[in-house]
Amino acid sequence: MAKKTKKTKENISNLPSKDGNYNLFNTKEEIVYTGQGNIKDRISAHSKNPNIPFTSYTFNLESSAKKREQIEEQRIKRYKPPLNKQKK
């Protein structure tokens, strides 16, 4: 897997419109949400939602829907992001 570089919310317009997994971080560098889908669409939508406060994010591209689901489930179990309540 490629190294993940943390990006700030100002970089959202430059995101790829490809499928993958992502993590959203708060100011304390804690993962507050992890998800999957079209990277640009999902992170852009979260940036407009006041109920999902985040200051930075990481992502990795993954074309396989099955693999994206597995990665998301693993991250939820490992990091227990507070905003991923529906899949706990």
HTML snippet that shows the backbone in 3Dmol.js (N, CA, C, O; Angstrom):
<script src="https://3Dmol.org/build/3Dmol-min.js"></script>
<div id="view" style="width:600px;height:400px;position:relative"></div>
<script>
const pdb = `
ATOM      1  N   MET A   1       0.845  -1.179   0.000  1.00  0.00           N
ATOM      2  CA  MET A   1       0.000   0.000   0.000  1.00  0.00           C
ATOM      3  C   MET A   1       0.888   1.239   0.000  1.00  0.00           C
ATOM      4  O   MET A   1       1.927   1.260   0.659  1.00  0.00           O
ATOM      5  N   ALA A   2       0.490   2.245  -0.719  1.00  0.00           N
ATOM      6  CA  ALA A   2       1.262   3.479  -0.805  1.00  0.00           C
ATOM      7  C   ALA A   2       1.205   4.250   0.509  1.00  0.00           C
ATOM      8  O   ALA A   2       0.237   4.147   1.263  1.00  0.00           O
ATOM      9  N   LYS A   3       2.237   5.009   0.767  1.00  0.00           N
ATOM     10  CA  LYS A   3       2.285   5.827   1.971  1.00  0.00           C
ATOM     11  C   LYS A   3       1.175   6.863   1.916  1.00  0.00           C
ATOM     12  O   LYS A   3       0.930   7.475   0.876  1.00  0.00           O
ATOM     13  N   LYS A   4       0.512   7.050   3.041  1.00  0.00           N
ATOM     14  CA  LYS A   4      -0.579   8.008   3.122  1.00  0.00           C
ATOM     15  C   LYS A   4      -0.044   9.326   3.659  1.00  0.00           C
ATOM     16  O   LYS A   4       0.656   9.351   4.671  1.00  0.00           O
ATOM     17  N   THR A   5      -0.364  10.398   2.995  1.00  0.00           N
ATOM     18  CA  THR A   5       0.038  11.725   3.440  1.00  0.00           C
ATOM     19  C   THR A   5      -1.204  12.453   3.898  1.00  0.00           C
ATOM     20  O   THR A   5      -2.204  12.502   3.182  1.00  0.00           O
ATOM     21  N   LYS A   6      -1.144  13.015   5.083  1.00  0.00           N
ATOM     22  CA  LYS A   6      -2.292  13.728   5.610  1.00  0.00           C
ATOM     23  C   LYS A   6      -2.488  15.032   4.846  1.00  0.00           C
ATOM     24  O   LYS A   6      -1.535  15.775   4.611  1.00  0.00           O
ATOM     25  N   LYS A   7      -3.710  15.296   4.468  1.00  0.00           N
ATOM     26  CA  LYS A   7      -4.058  16.506   3.724  1.00  0.00           C
ATOM     27  C   LYS A   7      -5.059  17.316   4.527  1.00  0.00           C
ATOM     28  O   LYS A   7      -5.849  16.762   5.291  1.00  0.00           O
ATOM     29  N   THR A   8      -5.024  18.616   4.351  1.00  0.00           N
ATOM     30  CA  THR A   8      -5.984  19.485   5.029  1.00  0.00           C
ATOM     31  C   THR A   8      -7.215  19.675   4.149  1.00  0.00           C
ATOM     32  O   THR A   8      -7.203  19.336   2.966  1.00  0.00           O
ATOM     33  N   LYS A   9      -8.256  20.210   4.728  1.00  0.00           N
ATOM     34  CA  LYS A   9      -9.516  20.382   4.014  1.00  0.00           C
ATOM     35  C   LYS A   9      -9.374  21.284   2.783  1.00  0.00           C
ATOM     36  O   LYS A   9     -10.186  21.194   1.863  1.00  0.00           O
ATOM     37  N   GLU A  10      -8.375  22.135   2.754  1.00  0.00           N
ATOM     38  CA  GLU A  10      -8.194  23.039   1.623  1.00  0.00           C
ATOM     39  C   GLU A  10      -7.826  22.288   0.339  1.00  0.00           C
ATOM     40  O   GLU A  10      -7.961  22.840  -0.752  1.00  0.00           O
ATOM     41  N   ASN A  11      -7.373  21.060   0.451  1.00  0.00           N
ATOM     42  CA  ASN A  11      -6.935  20.280  -0.715  1.00  0.00           C
ATOM     43  C   ASN A  11      -8.043  19.443  -1.352  1.00  0.00           C
ATOM     44  O   ASN A  11      -7.762  18.688  -2.283  1.00  0.00           O
ATOM     45  N   ILE A  12      -9.261  19.546  -0.898  1.00  0.00           N
ATOM     46  CA  ILE A  12     -10.337  18.666  -1.357  1.00  0.00           C
ATOM     47  C   ILE A  12     -10.584  18.772  -2.862  1.00  0.00           C
ATOM     48  O   ILE A  12     -10.880  17.763  -3.502  1.00  0.00           O
ATOM     49  N   SER A  13     -10.472  19.946  -3.429  1.00  0.00           N
ATOM     50  CA  SER A  13     -10.745  20.108  -4.863  1.00  0.00           C
ATOM     51  C   SER A  13      -9.755  19.336  -5.735  1.00  0.00           C
ATOM     52  O   SER A  13     -10.044  19.056  -6.898  1.00  0.00           O
ATOM     53  N   ASN A  14      -8.609  18.995  -5.192  1.00  0.00           N
ATOM     54  CA  ASN A  14      -7.592  18.267  -5.955  1.00  0.00           C
ATOM     55  C   ASN A  14      -7.670  16.751  -5.792  1.00  0.00           C
ATOM     56  O   ASN A  14      -6.815  16.037  -6.316  1.00  0.00           O
ATOM     57  N   LEU A  15      -8.668  16.250  -5.082  1.00  0.00           N
ATOM     58  CA  LEU A  15      -8.792  14.812  -4.842  1.00  0.00           C
ATOM     59  C   LEU A  15      -9.150  14.053  -6.122  1.00  0.00           C
ATOM     60  O   LEU A  15      -9.803  14.603  -7.009  1.00  0.00           O
ATOM     61  N   PRO A  16      -8.727  12.805  -6.217  1.00  0.00           N
ATOM     62  CA  PRO A  16      -9.103  11.997  -7.381  1.00  0.00           C
ATOM     63  C   PRO A  16     -10.561  11.546  -7.293  1.00  0.00           C
ATOM     64  O   PRO A  16     -11.070  11.273  -6.206  1.00  0.00           O
ATOM     65  N   SER A  17     -11.208  11.473  -8.417  1.00  0.00           N
ATOM     66  CA  SER A  17     -12.589  10.968  -8.480  1.00  0.00           C
ATOM     67  C   SER A  17     -12.538   9.461  -8.731  1.00  0.00           C
ATOM     68  O   SER A  17     -13.065   8.957  -9.722  1.00  0.00           O
ATOM     69  N   LYS A  18     -11.893   8.766  -7.809  1.00  0.00           N
ATOM     70  CA  LYS A  18     -11.749   7.314  -7.899  1.00  0.00           C
ATOM     71  C   LYS A  18     -12.149   6.702  -6.572  1.00  0.00           C
ATOM     72  O   LYS A  18     -12.196   7.386  -5.549  1.00  0.00           O
ATOM     73  N   ASP A  19     -12.438   5.408  -6.593  1.00  0.00           N
ATOM     74  CA  ASP A  19     -12.873   4.714  -5.385  1.00  0.00           C
ATOM     75  C   ASP A  19     -11.697   4.348  -4.487  1.00  0.00           C
ATOM     76  O   ASP A  19     -10.592   4.070  -4.952  1.00  0.00           O
ATOM     77  N   GLY A  20     -11.973   4.357  -3.191  1.00  0.00           N
ATOM     78  CA  GLY A  20     -10.960   3.985  -2.221  1.00  0.00           C
ATOM     79  C   GLY A  20     -11.490   4.098  -0.802  1.00  0.00           C
ATOM     80  O   GLY A  20     -12.698   4.176  -0.575  1.00  0.00           O
ATOM     81  N   ASN A  21     -10.565   4.107   0.145  1.00  0.00           N
ATOM     82  CA  ASN A  21     -10.889   4.257   1.570  1.00  0.00           C
ATOM     83  C   ASN A  21     -10.272   5.549   2.075  1.00  0.00           C
ATOM     84  O   ASN A  21      -9.280   6.034   1.529  1.00  0.00           O
ATOM     85  N   TYR A  22     -10.869   6.102   3.122  1.00  0.00           N
ATOM     86  CA  TYR A  22     -10.350   7.347   3.676  1.00  0.00           C
ATOM     87  C   TYR A  22     -10.568   7.393   5.180  1.00  0.00           C
ATOM     88  O   TYR A  22     -11.435   6.706   5.722  1.00  0.00           O
ATOM     89  N   ASN A  23      -9.766   8.212   5.838  1.00  0.00           N
ATOM     90  CA  ASN A  23      -9.896   8.481   7.269  1.00  0.00           C
ATOM     91  C   ASN A  23      -9.999   9.988   7.447  1.00  0.00           C
ATOM     92  O   ASN A  23      -9.295  10.747   6.780  1.00  0.00           O
ATOM     93  N   LEU A  24     -10.871  10.418   8.341  1.00  0.00           N
ATOM     94  CA  LEU A  24     -10.996  11.831   8.690  1.00  0.00           C
ATOM     95  C   LEU A  24     -10.468  12.015  10.110  1.00  0.00           C
ATOM     96  O   LEU A  24     -10.804  11.238  11.004  1.00  0.00           O
ATOM     97  N   PHE A  25      -9.642  13.042  10.321  1.00  0.00           N
ATOM     98  CA  PHE A  25      -8.989  13.283  11.607  1.00  0.00           C
ATOM     99  C   PHE A  25      -9.445  14.596  12.229  1.00  0.00           C
ATOM    100  O   PHE A  25      -9.778  15.547  11.523  1.00  0.00           O
ATOM    101  N   ASN A  26      -9.456  14.636  13.566  1.00  0.00           N
ATOM    102  CA  ASN A  26      -9.755  15.882  14.282  1.00  0.00           C
ATOM    103  C   ASN A  26      -8.445  16.617  14.577  1.00  0.00           C
ATOM    104  O   ASN A  26      -7.377  16.196  14.130  1.00  0.00           O
ATOM    105  N   THR A  27      -8.532  17.699  15.320  1.00  0.00           N
ATOM    106  CA  THR A  27      -7.341  18.499  15.629  1.00  0.00           C
ATOM    107  C   THR A  27      -6.336  17.750  16.501  1.00  0.00           C
ATOM    108  O   THR A  27      -5.161  18.114  16.540  1.00  0.00           O
ATOM    109  N   LYS A  28      -6.785  16.709  17.200  1.00  0.00           N
ATOM    110  CA  LYS A  28      -5.896  15.911  18.048  1.00  0.00           C
ATOM    111  C   LYS A  28      -5.265  14.754  17.270  1.00  0.00           C
ATOM    112  O   LYS A  28      -4.611  13.891  17.856  1.00  0.00           O
ATOM    113  N   GLU A  29      -5.461  14.738  15.948  1.00  0.00           N
ATOM    114  CA  GLU A  29      -4.927  13.691  15.075  1.00  0.00           C
ATOM    115  C   GLU A  29      -5.566  12.324  15.332  1.00  0.00           C
ATOM    116  O   GLU A  29      -4.955  11.293  15.051  1.00  0.00           O
ATOM    117  N   GLU A  30      -6.798  12.312  15.867  1.00  0.00           N
ATOM    118  CA  GLU A  30      -7.552  11.086  16.102  1.00  0.00           C
ATOM    119  C   GLU A  30      -8.508  10.865  14.925  1.00  0.00           C
ATOM    120  O   GLU A  30      -9.073  11.818  14.390  1.00  0.00           O
ATOM    121  N   ILE A  31      -8.684   9.600  14.530  1.00  0.00           N
ATOM    122  CA  ILE A  31      -9.636   9.302  13.463  1.00  0.00           C
ATOM    123  C   ILE A  31     -11.041   9.455  14.024  1.00  0.00           C
ATOM    124  O   ILE A  31     -11.413   8.789  14.990  1.00  0.00           O
ATOM    125  N   VAL A  32     -11.821  10.345  13.402  1.00  0.00           N
ATOM    126  CA  VAL A  32     -13.207  10.535  13.835  1.00  0.00           C
ATOM    127  C   VAL A  32     -14.187   9.804  12.919  1.00  0.00           C
ATOM    128  O   VAL A  32     -15.331   9.550  13.297  1.00  0.00           O
ATOM    129  N   TYR A  33     -13.728   9.468  11.710  1.00  0.00           N
ATOM    130  CA  TYR A  33     -14.584   8.746  10.768  1.00  0.00           C
ATOM    131  C   TYR A  33     -13.701   8.039   9.749  1.00  0.00           C
ATOM    132  O   TYR A  33     -12.673   8.570   9.329  1.00  0.00           O
ATOM    133  N   THR A  34     -14.107   6.850   9.360  1.00  0.00           N
ATOM    134  CA  THR A  34     -13.446   6.130   8.278  1.00  0.00           C
ATOM    135  C   THR A  34     -14.516   5.667   7.312  1.00  0.00           C
ATOM    136  O   THR A  34     -15.600   5.258   7.729  1.00  0.00           O
ATOM    137  N   GLY A  35     -14.225   5.727   6.045  1.00  0.00           N
ATOM    138  CA  GLY A  35     -15.234   5.362   5.063  1.00  0.00           C
ATOM    139  C   GLY A  35     -14.630   4.871   3.769  1.00  0.00           C
ATOM    140  O   GLY A  35     -13.421   4.676   3.650  1.00  0.00           O
ATOM    141  N   GLN A  36     -15.514   4.676   2.799  1.00  0.00           N
ATOM    142  CA  GLN A  36     -15.103   4.172   1.493  1.00  0.00           C
ATOM    143  C   GLN A  36     -16.039   4.716   0.437  1.00  0.00           C
ATOM    144  O   GLN A  36     -17.143   5.163   0.746  1.00  0.00           O
ATOM    145  N   GLY A  37     -15.604   4.678  -0.800  1.00  0.00           N
ATOM    146  CA  GLY A  37     -16.407   5.164  -1.920  1.00  0.00           C
ATOM    147  C   GLY A  37     -15.569   6.071  -2.798  1.00  0.00           C
ATOM    148  O   GLY A  37     -14.339   6.034  -2.754  1.00  0.00           O
ATOM    149  N   ASN A  38     -16.246   6.887  -3.598  1.00  0.00           N
ATOM    150  CA  ASN A  38     -15.549   7.846  -4.447  1.00  0.00           C
ATOM    151  C   ASN A  38     -14.885   8.880  -3.537  1.00  0.00           C
ATOM    152  O   ASN A  38     -15.567   9.623  -2.832  1.00  0.00           O
ATOM    153  N   ILE A  39     -13.573   8.922  -3.557  1.00  0.00           N
ATOM    154  CA  ILE A  39     -12.811   9.745  -2.615  1.00  0.00           C
ATOM    155  C   ILE A  39     -13.233  11.209  -2.666  1.00  0.00           C
ATOM    156  O   ILE A  39     -13.539  11.800  -1.630  1.00  0.00           O
ATOM    157  N   LYS A  40     -13.253  11.794  -3.846  1.00  0.00           N
ATOM    158  CA  LYS A  40     -13.584  13.223  -3.973  1.00  0.00           C
ATOM    159  C   LYS A  40     -15.019  13.502  -3.513  1.00  0.00           C
ATOM    160  O   LYS A  40     -15.261  14.447  -2.763  1.00  0.00           O
ATOM    161  N   ASP A  41     -15.961  12.680  -3.962  1.00  0.00           N
ATOM    162  CA  ASP A  41     -17.367  12.892  -3.607  1.00  0.00           C
ATOM    163  C   ASP A  41     -17.601  12.751  -2.103  1.00  0.00           C
ATOM    164  O   ASP A  41     -18.265  13.588  -1.492  1.00  0.00           O
ATOM    165  N   ARG A  42     -17.054  11.691  -1.513  1.00  0.00           N
ATOM    166  CA  ARG A  42     -17.319  11.419  -0.096  1.00  0.00           C
ATOM    167  C   ARG A  42     -16.666  12.451   0.821  1.00  0.00           C
ATOM    168  O   ARG A  42     -17.321  12.973   1.724  1.00  0.00           O
ATOM    169  N   ILE A  43     -15.394  12.751   0.603  1.00  0.00           N
ATOM    170  CA  ILE A  43     -14.720  13.712   1.477  1.00  0.00           C
ATOM    171  C   ILE A  43     -15.313  15.106   1.286  1.00  0.00           C
ATOM    172  O   ILE A  43     -15.452  15.856   2.252  1.00  0.00           O
ATOM    173  N   SER A  44     -15.657  15.453   0.065  1.00  0.00           N
ATOM    174  CA  SER A  44     -16.296  16.747  -0.196  1.00  0.00           C
ATOM    175  C   SER A  44     -17.639  16.841   0.536  1.00  0.00           C
ATOM    176  O   SER A  44     -17.946  17.873   1.133  1.00  0.00           O
ATOM    177  N   ALA A  45     -18.435  15.777   0.493  1.00  0.00           N
ATOM    178  CA  ALA A  45     -19.731  15.770   1.183  1.00  0.00           C
ATOM    179  C   ALA A  45     -19.543  15.886   2.695  1.00  0.00           C
ATOM    180  O   ALA A  45     -20.283  16.615   3.355  1.00  0.00           O
ATOM    181  N   HIS A  46     -18.564  15.175   3.244  1.00  0.00           N
ATOM    182  CA  HIS A  46     -18.309  15.256   4.685  1.00  0.00           C
ATOM    183  C   HIS A  46     -17.857  16.661   5.088  1.00  0.00           C
ATOM    184  O   HIS A  46     -18.171  17.123   6.185  1.00  0.00           O
ATOM    185  N   SER A  47     -17.129  17.333   4.214  1.00  0.00           N
ATOM    186  CA  SER A  47     -16.636  18.678   4.555  1.00  0.00           C
ATOM    187  C   SER A  47     -17.780  19.684   4.683  1.00  0.00           C
ATOM    188  O   SER A  47     -17.629  20.721   5.330  1.00  0.00           O
ATOM    189  N   LYS A  48     -18.912  19.380   4.073  1.00  0.00           N
ATOM    190  CA  LYS A  48     -20.080  20.269   4.145  1.00  0.00           C
ATOM    191  C   LYS A  48     -21.031  19.903   5.272  1.00  0.00           C
ATOM    192  O   LYS A  48     -22.015  20.605   5.506  1.00  0.00           O
ATOM    193  N   ASN A  49     -20.747  18.809   5.975  1.00  0.00           N
ATOM    194  CA  ASN A  49     -21.611  18.330   7.053  1.00  0.00           C
ATOM    195  C   ASN A  49     -21.053  18.795   8.398  1.00  0.00           C
ATOM    196  O   ASN A  49     -19.984  18.342   8.806  1.00  0.00           O
ATOM    197  N   PRO A  50     -21.756  19.687   9.092  1.00  0.00           N
ATOM    198  CA  PRO A  50     -21.252  20.188  10.380  1.00  0.00           C
ATOM    199  C   PRO A  50     -21.207  19.126  11.476  1.00  0.00           C
ATOM    200  O   PRO A  50     -20.559  19.329  12.503  1.00  0.00           O
ATOM    201  N   ASN A  51     -21.885  17.996  11.272  1.00  0.00           N
ATOM    202  CA  ASN A  51     -21.867  16.917  12.262  1.00  0.00           C
ATOM    203  C   ASN A  51     -20.625  16.039  12.154  1.00  0.00           C
ATOM    204  O   ASN A  51     -20.421  15.148  12.979  1.00  0.00           O
ATOM    205  N   ILE A  52     -19.802  16.284  11.149  1.00  0.00           N
ATOM    206  CA  ILE A  52     -18.564  15.528  10.971  1.00  0.00           C
ATOM    207  C   ILE A  52     -17.402  16.530  10.946  1.00  0.00           C
ATOM    208  O   ILE A  52     -16.888  16.872   9.881  1.00  0.00           O
ATOM    209  N   PRO A  53     -16.999  16.993  12.132  1.00  0.00           N
ATOM    210  CA  PRO A  53     -15.902  17.965  12.178  1.00  0.00           C
ATOM    211  C   PRO A  53     -14.551  17.274  11.982  1.00  0.00           C
ATOM    212  O   PRO A  53     -14.187  16.383  12.750  1.00  0.00           O
ATOM    213  N   PHE A  54     -13.823  17.684  10.967  1.00  0.00           N
ATOM    214  CA  PHE A  54     -12.488  17.141  10.753  1.00  0.00           C
ATOM    215  C   PHE A  54     -11.583  18.224  10.194  1.00  0.00           C
ATOM    216  O   PHE A  54     -12.041  19.176   9.563  1.00  0.00           O
ATOM    217  N   THR A  55     -10.291  18.061  10.437  1.00  0.00           N
ATOM    218  CA  THR A  55      -9.327  19.059   9.981  1.00  0.00           C
ATOM    219  C   THR A  55      -8.376  18.519   8.921  1.00  0.00           C
ATOM    220  O   THR A  55      -7.752  19.289   8.191  1.00  0.00           O
ATOM    221  N   SER A  56      -8.264  17.185   8.837  1.00  0.00           N
ATOM    222  CA  SER A  56      -7.389  16.584   7.834  1.00  0.00           C
ATOM    223  C   SER A  56      -7.895  15.196   7.488  1.00  0.00           C
ATOM    224  O   SER A  56      -8.803  14.670   8.131  1.00  0.00           O
ATOM    225  N   TYR A  57      -7.298  14.617   6.468  1.00  0.00           N
ATOM    226  CA  TYR A  57      -7.726  13.302   6.002  1.00  0.00           C
ATOM    227  C   TYR A  57      -6.575  12.578   5.324  1.00  0.00           C
ATOM    228  O   TYR A  57      -5.585  13.189   4.921  1.00  0.00           O
ATOM    229  N   THR A  58      -6.724  11.263   5.207  1.00  0.00           N
ATOM    230  CA  THR A  58      -5.833  10.435   4.397  1.00  0.00           C
ATOM    231  C   THR A  58      -6.728   9.557   3.536  1.00  0.00           C
ATOM    232  O   THR A  58      -7.897   9.345   3.858  1.00  0.00           O
ATOM    233  N   PHE A  59      -6.181   9.052   2.449  1.00  0.00           N
ATOM    234  CA  PHE A  59      -6.952   8.140   1.609  1.00  0.00           C
ATOM    235  C   PHE A  59      -6.015   7.213   0.862  1.00  0.00           C
ATOM    236  O   PHE A  59      -4.831   7.504   0.692  1.00  0.00           O
ATOM    237  N   ASN A  60      -6.561   6.095   0.420  1.00  0.00           N
ATOM    238  CA  ASN A  60      -5.866   5.195  -0.476  1.00  0.00           C
ATOM    239  C   ASN A  60      -6.864   4.714  -1.524  1.00  0.00           C
ATOM    240  O   ASN A  60      -8.039   4.503  -1.222  1.00  0.00           O
ATOM    241  N   LEU A  61      -6.399   4.543  -2.735  1.00  0.00           N
ATOM    242  CA  LEU A  61      -7.268   4.102  -3.824  1.00  0.00           C
ATOM    243  C   LEU A  61      -7.368   2.583  -3.819  1.00  0.00           C
ATOM    244  O   LEU A  61      -6.380   1.877  -3.613  1.00  0.00           O
ATOM    245  N   GLU A  62      -8.586   2.096  -4.050  1.00  0.00           N
ATOM    246  CA  GLU A  62      -8.842   0.652  -4.091  1.00  0.00           C
ATOM    247  C   GLU A  62     -10.043   0.420  -4.996  1.00  0.00           C
ATOM    248  O   GLU A  62     -11.147   0.869  -4.689  1.00  0.00           O
ATOM    249  N   SER A  63      -9.839  -0.271  -6.099  1.00  0.00           N
ATOM    250  CA  SER A  63     -10.927  -0.466  -7.058  1.00  0.00           C
ATOM    251  C   SER A  63     -11.905  -1.568  -6.664  1.00  0.00           C
ATOM    252  O   SER A  63     -13.058  -1.543  -7.092  1.00  0.00           O
ATOM    253  N   SER A  64     -11.471  -2.526  -5.862  1.00  0.00           N
ATOM    254  CA  SER A  64     -12.327  -3.645  -5.480  1.00  0.00           C
ATOM    255  C   SER A  64     -13.285  -3.254  -4.347  1.00  0.00           C
ATOM    256  O   SER A  64     -12.853  -2.865  -3.262  1.00  0.00           O
ATOM    257  N   ALA A  65     -14.584  -3.364  -4.614  1.00  0.00           N
ATOM    258  CA  ALA A  65     -15.583  -3.029  -3.600  1.00  0.00           C
ATOM    259  C   ALA A  65     -15.463  -3.941  -2.384  1.00  0.00           C
ATOM    260  O   ALA A  65     -15.625  -3.492  -1.249  1.00  0.00           O
ATOM    261  N   LYS A  66     -15.184  -5.202  -2.615  1.00  0.00           N
ATOM    262  CA  LYS A  66     -15.043  -6.160  -1.517  1.00  0.00           C
ATOM    263  C   LYS A  66     -13.854  -5.789  -0.632  1.00  0.00           C
ATOM    264  O   LYS A  66     -13.955  -5.832   0.594  1.00  0.00           O
ATOM    265  N   LYS A  67     -12.743  -5.430  -1.241  1.00  0.00           N
ATOM    266  CA  LYS A  67     -11.545  -5.045  -0.485  1.00  0.00           C
ATOM    267  C   LYS A  67     -11.791  -3.743   0.283  1.00  0.00           C
ATOM    268  O   LYS A  67     -11.350  -3.614   1.425  1.00  0.00           O
ATOM    269  N   ARG A  68     -12.493  -2.769  -0.329  1.00  0.00           N
ATOM    270  CA  ARG A  68     -12.805  -1.508   0.365  1.00  0.00           C
ATOM    271  C   ARG A  68     -13.632  -1.780   1.618  1.00  0.00           C
ATOM    272  O   ARG A  68     -13.382  -1.196   2.672  1.00  0.00           O
ATOM    273  N   GLU A  69     -14.612  -2.667   1.497  1.00  0.00           N
ATOM    274  CA  GLU A  69     -15.470  -3.018   2.632  1.00  0.00           C
ATOM    275  C   GLU A  69     -14.640  -3.663   3.739  1.00  0.00           C
ATOM    276  O   GLU A  69     -14.818  -3.344   4.914  1.00  0.00           O
ATOM    277  N   GLN A  70     -13.739  -4.565   3.368  1.00  0.00           N
ATOM    278  CA  GLN A  70     -12.875  -5.226   4.359  1.00  0.00           C
ATOM    279  C   GLN A  70     -11.981  -4.210   5.074  1.00  0.00           C
ATOM    280  O   GLN A  70     -11.831  -4.260   6.295  1.00  0.00           O
ATOM    281  N   ILE A  71     -11.397  -3.303   4.321  1.00  0.00           N
ATOM    282  CA  ILE A  71     -10.520  -2.276   4.909  1.00  0.00           C
ATOM    283  C   ILE A  71     -11.315  -1.406   5.869  1.00  0.00           C
ATOM    284  O   ILE A  71     -10.851  -1.111   6.970  1.00  0.00           O
ATOM    285  N   GLU A  72     -12.506  -0.993   5.461  1.00  0.00           N
ATOM    286  CA  GLU A  72     -13.340  -0.148   6.314  1.00  0.00           C
ATOM    287  C   GLU A  72     -13.678  -0.872   7.617  1.00  0.00           C
ATOM    288  O   GLU A  72     -13.556  -0.290   8.695  1.00  0.00           O
ATOM    289  N   GLU A  73     -14.097  -2.123   7.530  1.00  0.00           N
ATOM    290  CA  GLU A  73     -14.442  -2.893   8.729  1.00  0.00           C
ATOM    291  C   GLU A  73     -13.241  -3.051   9.656  1.00  0.00           C
ATOM    292  O   GLU A  73     -13.378  -2.938  10.874  1.00  0.00           O
ATOM    293  N   GLN A  74     -12.066  -3.312   9.084  1.00  0.00           N
ATOM    294  CA  GLN A  74     -10.850  -3.445   9.895  1.00  0.00           C
ATOM    295  C   GLN A  74     -10.521  -2.142  10.621  1.00  0.00           C
ATOM    296  O   GLN A  74     -10.148  -2.152  11.795  1.00  0.00           O
ATOM    297  N   ARG A  75     -10.661  -1.035   9.919  1.00  0.00           N
ATOM    298  CA  ARG A  75     -10.358   0.270  10.540  1.00  0.00           C
ATOM    299  C   ARG A  75     -11.355   0.613  11.641  1.00  0.00           C
ATOM    300  O   ARG A  75     -10.971   1.163  12.674  1.00  0.00           O
ATOM    301  N   ILE A  76     -12.614   0.298  11.433  1.00  0.00           N
ATOM    302  CA  ILE A  76     -13.620   0.571  12.459  1.00  0.00           C
ATOM    303  C   ILE A  76     -13.311  -0.242  13.716  1.00  0.00           C
ATOM    304  O   ILE A  76     -13.376   0.282  14.828  1.00  0.00           O
ATOM    305  N   LYS A  77     -12.981  -1.504  13.543  1.00  0.00           N
ATOM    306  CA  LYS A  77     -12.648  -2.349  14.696  1.00  0.00           C
ATOM    307  C   LYS A  77     -11.385  -1.877  15.399  1.00  0.00           C
ATOM    308  O   LYS A  77     -11.313  -1.881  16.628  1.00  0.00           O
ATOM    309  N   ARG A  78     -10.392  -1.473  14.621  1.00  0.00           N
ATOM    310  CA  ARG A  78      -9.109  -1.069  15.204  1.00  0.00           C
ATOM    311  C   ARG A  78      -9.151   0.310  15.869  1.00  0.00           C
ATOM    312  O   ARG A  78      -8.675   0.473  16.992  1.00  0.00           O
ATOM    313  N   TYR A  79      -9.722   1.300  15.177  1.00  0.00           N
ATOM    314  CA  TYR A  79      -9.667   2.685  15.669  1.00  0.00           C
ATOM    315  C   TYR A  79     -10.922   3.145  16.400  1.00  0.00           C
ATOM    316  O   TYR A  79     -10.878   4.137  17.128  1.00  0.00           O
ATOM    317  N   LYS A  80     -12.035   2.448  16.223  1.00  0.00           N
ATOM    318  CA  LYS A  80     -13.312   2.794  16.856  1.00  0.00           C
ATOM    319  C   LYS A  80     -13.667   4.280  16.689  1.00  0.00           C
ATOM    320  O   LYS A  80     -13.875   4.988  17.675  1.00  0.00           O
ATOM    321  N   PRO A  81     -13.734   4.745  15.433  1.00  0.00           N
ATOM    322  CA  PRO A  81     -14.061   6.156  15.196  1.00  0.00           C
ATOM    323  C   PRO A  81     -15.448   6.486  15.750  1.00  0.00           C
ATOM    324  O   PRO A  81     -16.401   5.750  15.495  1.00  0.00           O
ATOM    325  N   PRO A  82     -15.573   7.568  16.495  1.00  0.00           N
ATOM    326  CA  PRO A  82     -16.846   7.895  17.146  1.00  0.00           C
ATOM    327  C   PRO A  82     -18.009   8.151  16.184  1.00  0.00           C
ATOM    328  O   PRO A  82     -19.165   7.995  16.578  1.00  0.00           O
ATOM    329  N   LEU A  83     -17.739   8.535  14.946  1.00  0.00           N
ATOM    330  CA  LEU A  83     -18.814   8.846  14.008  1.00  0.00           C
ATOM    331  C   LEU A  83     -19.216   7.662  13.136  1.00  0.00           C
ATOM    332  O   LEU A  83     -20.099   7.808  12.290  1.00  0.00           O
ATOM    333  N   ASN A  84     -18.605   6.506  13.311  1.00  0.00           N
ATOM    334  CA  ASN A  84     -18.972   5.294  12.576  1.00  0.00           C
ATOM    335  C   ASN A  84     -19.887   4.422  13.428  1.00  0.00           C
ATOM    336  O   ASN A  84     -19.608   3.237  13.612  1.00  0.00           O
ATOM    337  N   LYS A  85     -20.935   4.965  13.932  1.00  0.00           N
ATOM    338  CA  LYS A  85     -21.834   4.238  14.841  1.00  0.00           C
ATOM    339  C   LYS A  85     -22.630   3.138  14.143  1.00  0.00           C
ATOM    340  O   LYS A  85     -22.915   2.109  14.755  1.00  0.00           O
ATOM    341  N   GLN A  86     -22.992   3.331  12.885  1.00  0.00           N
ATOM    342  CA  GLN A  86     -23.855   2.385  12.211  1.00  0.00           C
ATOM    343  C   GLN A  86     -23.225   1.034  11.948  1.00  0.00           C
ATOM    344  O   GLN A  86     -23.947   0.066  11.707  1.00  0.00           O
ATOM    345  N   LYS A  87     -21.890   0.928  11.985  1.00  0.00           N
ATOM    346  CA  LYS A  87     -21.237  -0.341  11.662  1.00  0.00           C
ATOM    347  C   LYS A  87     -20.508  -0.967  12.849  1.00  0.00           C
ATOM    348  O   LYS A  87     -19.788  -1.948  12.666  1.00  0.00           O
ATOM    349  N   LYS A  88     -20.669  -0.442  14.036  1.00  0.00           N
ATOM    350  CA  LYS A  88     -19.983  -0.977  15.216  1.00  0.00           C
ATOM    351  C   LYS A  88     -20.635  -2.248  15.682  1.00  0.00           C
ATOM    352  O   LYS A  88     -20.194  -2.844  16.665  1.00  0.00           O
TER     353      LYS A  88
END
`;
const viewer = $3Dmol.createViewer("view");
viewer.addModel(pdb, "pdb");
viewer.setStyle({}, {cartoon: {color: "spectrum"}});
viewer.zoomTo();
viewer.render();
</script>
